[in-house]
Amino acid sequence: MSQHRRIRLRDVVRHAGVLGAATGMLALLGSCSRAPSSAAVFDTGIDPVPLGFAGPTYSAAVHDGLLVRSGDRKQVLPGADQGRWLPGGVALIDRSLRSIDLHVLDMTTSKRPHGEAAGNSVRVPGFDLPGRSVTQVNVLNRDAAPAVLTAYTPQLETLWSLRLPETDNPDATRSNELARNYYNVAPTINGVTFVQWHDSSEWYEGGDYGVARIENGKVTDVLLNERIVALYLSVDGTGLLAVRQESGEPCGGCVVEQEVVEIDPDTGTIIGEYGMPDEYVEEWRVEAIDKVDGRVAIRFTETA
């Protein structure tokens, strides 16, 4: 049986090779004379979203349900499984019995989840919860044919719903059942949404991997076969980071060396390469990534 041990939260501030995709210029910042504590981290130029967390801000499982706390305000929500925080001290609550329902809880004005009080809630198909949400909440229905991505405001009002493109692989036939599968979270940064995909089937090997970039209803494929394993949106909405395998096809359970990179939301290209801390070994698995004020922080678990 695998045993997971949390390593610690690391600040990764390293000299990075940064590629200016718009100009084709390669700036080798690793050769500069600045100390590692001031090494460059890519600046997207996106204004951060004010978070408005009072602190301490957290959610935790307790005997009676889910304890949600923001500053001096706290509530216990029976039947809730977990909470994730939106800017403004608002919590997105997951209520799962036979299905997953999302509700909004405003800790500053309400004592009940907004979805219960006003009938404003979202049912999540399957068990794929949305990831970190800053400006909008994205719900992926990957079991639909074709897959459907629906975007909601932080108050869970529908913004848009989009049928995602099916595979364009010319090898796809009824006999090999080759299809495009969308998976993982779908973060939105500066109005642009990204979601991972893989062309695969039980009868076909070597299908392509990529990321769909969605802007104003238009879908383009980016990061084709770039070995992207996971996407992480920064808590303030200013950066989109990713875990990339250094070799081989993306595999969630494989013990392969990984590295942290940053994606330019304007182009969908890798614009910053941050590597890993010096202490990193391939058995460390990335559990979370964030980027705030020029620092990239990684939380690891180690699989024994």
C-alpha positions in Angstrom: 0.0 0.0 0.0 1.3 3.4 -0.9 2.0 5.8 2.0 2.0 9.6 1.4 4.1 11.9 3.4 3.8 15.7 3.1 7.2 17.2 2.4 6.7 20.9 3.0 5.8 24.1 1.2 8.7 25.3 -0.8 9.3 28.7 -2.4 10.9 28.1 -5.8 12.5 31.3 -7.0 15.0 30.3 -9.6 16.9 31.7 -12.5 14.8 30.7 -15.5 15.1 30.7 -19.3 12.2 32.8 -20.4 11.0 32.8 -24.1 9.3 35.9 -25.4 6.8 34.2 -27.7 5.6 37.4 -29.3 9.0 38.6 -30.3 10.9 35.3 -30.7 13.6 36.7 -28.4 15.3 34.3 -25.9 16.3 36.0 -22.6 18.8 33.9 -20.7 18.2 35.1 -17.2 20.3 32.3 -15.6 23.5 34.1 -16.5 22.6 37.3 -14.6 24.4 38.2 -11.4 21.4 38.7 -9.2 20.9 36.5 -6.0 18.5 33.6 -6.3 16.1 35.4 -4.0 15.5 38.0 -6.7 15.6 35.7 -9.7 13.0 36.4 -12.4 9.5 35.0 -12.3 7.4 35.6 -15.4 5.0 38.6 -15.1 1.9 38.2 -17.2 0.9 41.9 -16.6 -2.5 40.8 -15.4 -3.9 42.8 -12.5 -4.4 40.6 -9.4 -7.9 40.0 -8.2 -8.4 41.3 -4.6 -8.8 38.3 -2.4 -10.4 39.8 0.6 -9.7 37.0 3.0 -9.9 38.0 6.6 -7.8 35.1 8.0 -7.7 32.6 9.3 -9.6 31.3 6.2 -10.1 27.5 5.9 -12.5 24.6 5.7 -12.1 21.4 7.6 -14.1 18.2 8.1 -15.6 17.9 11.6 -18.0 15.5 13.3 -21.1 17.4 12.3 -20.1 18.2 8.7 -17.8 20.8 7.3 -16.4 23.7 9.3 -16.0 26.8 7.3 -14.2 29.8 8.8 -13.2 33.2 7.6 -11.8 35.5 10.2 -14.1 35.5 13.2 -17.0 34.1 11.3 -17.5 30.3 11.2 -20.2 27.9 10.4 -20.7 24.1 10.4 -22.5 22.9 7.3 -24.1 19.4 7.7 -23.9 17.3 4.6 -21.0 19.3 3.0 -17.8 17.5 2.0 -15.3 20.3 1.2 -15.0 24.0 0.5 -12.9 26.0 -1.8 -12.4 29.7 -1.5 -13.3 32.4 -4.0 -12.2 36.0 -3.8 -14.1 38.2 -1.4 -14.3 35.7 1.4 -16.9 33.6 -0.4 -16.8 29.8 -0.2 -17.8 27.3 -2.9 -19.3 24.4 -1.0 -19.5 20.8 -2.3 -22.5 18.7 -1.1 -22.2 15.1 -2.2 -24.6 12.3 -1.4 -25.4 10.5 -4.7 -24.4 13.5 -6.7 -22.2 16.6 -6.3 -24.0 20.0 -5.9 -22.1 23.3 -5.7 -23.4 26.0 -3.4 -22.0 29.5 -2.7 -21.6 30.6 0.9 -21.0 34.3 1.5 -19.5 34.4 5.0 -19.9 38.2 5.3 -23.6 38.4 4.6 -25.3 35.0 5.0 -25.6 32.2 7.5 -26.8 29.8 4.9 -25.3 28.6 1.5 -26.5 31.0 -1.2 -27.7 28.0 -3.3 -30.1 26.9 -0.5 -31.5 30.4 0.1 -32.0 31.4 -3.5 -32.2 28.1 -5.4 -28.9 29.0 -7.1 -26.8 25.9 -7.3 -24.9 23.7 -9.9 -25.0 20.0 -10.1 -21.6 18.5 -11.2 -21.8 15.6 -13.7 -19.7 12.7 -12.5 -17.2 13.5 -9.8 -14.9 15.9 -11.5 -14.9 19.0 -9.2 -13.9 22.3 -10.6 -10.4 23.4 -9.7 -9.4 26.8 -8.2 -11.7 29.5 -9.4 -11.0 33.2 -9.4 -13.2 35.0 -12.0 -15.4 32.1 -13.0 -16.3 28.5 -12.0 -15.9 25.9 -14.8 -17.6 22.5 -14.8 -16.5 19.9 -17.2 -18.9 17.1 -18.4 -16.4 14.8 -20.0 -18.9 11.9 -20.2 -21.1 13.8 -22.7 -20.5 13.1 -26.4 -19.0 15.4 -27.3 -17.7 16.8 -23.9 -19.3 20.0 -22.6 -17.6 22.7 -20.7 -19.9 25.2 -18.8 -18.8 28.4 -17.2 -20.5 30.1 -14.3 -19.9 33.4 -12.4 -18.6 33.1 -8.8 -22.3 33.4 -7.9 -23.1 30.3 -10.0 -25.0 32.1 -12.7 -24.4 30.6 -16.2 -22.0 32.5 -18.5 -21.7 30.1 -21.4 -21.8 26.4 -22.3 -19.6 25.0 -25.1 -19.4 21.6 -26.8 -15.7 20.8 -27.1 -14.2 19.7 -30.4 -13.9 16.0 -31.1 -10.7 14.4 -32.3 -9.3 15.5 -35.7 -7.0 12.5 -35.8 -7.4 10.9 -39.3 -6.8 7.5 -37.8 -10.0 7.7 -35.8 -12.5 5.0 -36.9 -15.4 3.1 -35.4 -13.3 0.0 -35.1 -10.5 1.6 -33.0 -12.9 3.9 -31.1 -10.2 6.6 -31.0 -11.8 9.7 -29.3 -10.8 12.9 -27.7 -11.0 12.8 -23.9 -11.0 16.0 -21.9 -10.0 15.7 -18.2 -8.7 17.5 -15.1 -9.6 21.0 -14.1 -10.4 23.9 -16.5 -8.8 27.1 -15.2 -9.7 30.6 -16.6 -7.1 33.3 -16.6 -7.7 36.8 -18.0 -10.8 35.6 -19.8 -9.1 32.6 -21.4 -9.9 29.0 -20.4 -7.6 26.0 -20.7 -8.5 22.3 -20.5 -6.4 19.2 -21.1 -7.2 16.5 -23.7 -5.9 13.2 -24.9 -6.8 11.3 -28.1 -7.0 7.6 -27.0 -8.9 4.4 -26.9 -8.4 0.8 -25.7 -7.6 -0.2 -29.3 -5.2 2.6 -30.2 -1.8 3.5 -28.8 0.3 6.7 -29.2 -2.5 9.2 -29.4 -1.7 12.9 -29.1 -1.9 15.0 -25.9 -2.7 18.7 -25.8 -4.5 21.6 -24.2 -7.6 23.4 -25.6 -7.4 27.2 -25.3 -10.8 28.8 -25.3 -11.4 32.5 -25.9 -14.7 34.1 -26.9 -16.1 30.7 -27.9 -13.2 29.9 -30.2 -11.1 26.7 -29.4 -7.5 26.3 -30.5 -5.1 23.5 -29.6 -1.9 24.4 -27.8 0.9 22.6 -26.1 0.7 19.6 -28.4 2.5 16.7 -26.9 4.3 18.9 -24.4 4.0 16.3 -21.6 1.7 18.6 -19.5 0.4 16.6 -16.5 -1.6 19.2 -14.6 -2.6 22.9 -14.6 -2.7 25.3 -11.6 -4.2 28.8 -11.5 -2.7 31.2 -9.0 -4.9 32.3 -6.2 -5.1 35.9 -7.4 -5.6 34.9 -11.1 -2.4 36.4 -12.4 -0.6 33.2 -13.4 -1.2 29.8 -15.0 1.4 27.2 -14.0 1.7 23.6 -15.1 3.6 20.4 -14.1 5.4 18.9 -17.1 7.1 15.5 -17.2 10.7 15.7 -18.4 10.2 12.6 -20.5 7.6 10.1 -21.7 3.9 10.5 -22.2 1.9 12.2 -19.4 1.0 9.7 -16.7 -0.7 10.5 -13.4 0.8 7.6 -11.5 4.2 7.2 -13.2 7.3 8.0 -11.1 9.0 10.3 -13.6 11.0 13.5 -13.0 8.8 16.5 -13.3 9.3 20.3 -13.6 7.2 23.4 -13.1 6.5 25.7 -16.1 4.3 28.7 -16.7 2.0 29.2 -19.6 1.5 32.5 -21.4 -2.4 32.9 -21.5 -2.1 35.1 -24.6 -0.4 32.5 -26.7 -0.8 29.2 -24.9 2.9 28.6 -25.0 5.4 27.9 -22.2 6.9 31.2 -21.2 8.7 30.3 -18.0 10.6 27.2 -16.9 11.2 27.1 -13.1 12.4 23.5 -12.7 12.3 22.1 -9.2 14.0 22.8 -5.9 17.5 21.4 -5.5 16.3 18.8 -3.0 13.7 17.4 -5.4 13.7 13.7 -6.3 11.4 11.9 -8.7 9.4 10.3 -5.9 8.1 13.7 -4.9 4.6 14.3 -6.3 3.3 17.8 -6.7 0.2 18.3 -4.6 -0.4 22.0 -5.2 1.3 25.1 -6.8 0.7 28.8 -6.3 2.3 32.0 -7.5 2.0 35.2 -5.5 4.2 38.4 -5.6 6.9 36.9 -7.7 7.3 33.6 -5.8 6.3 30.2 -7.0 5.4 27.9 -4.2 5.0 24.1 -4.5 3.6 21.6 -2.0 4.8 18.0 -2.4 3.9 14.6 -1.2 6.3 11.7 -1.3 5.1 8.2 -2.2 6.9 5.4 -0.3 
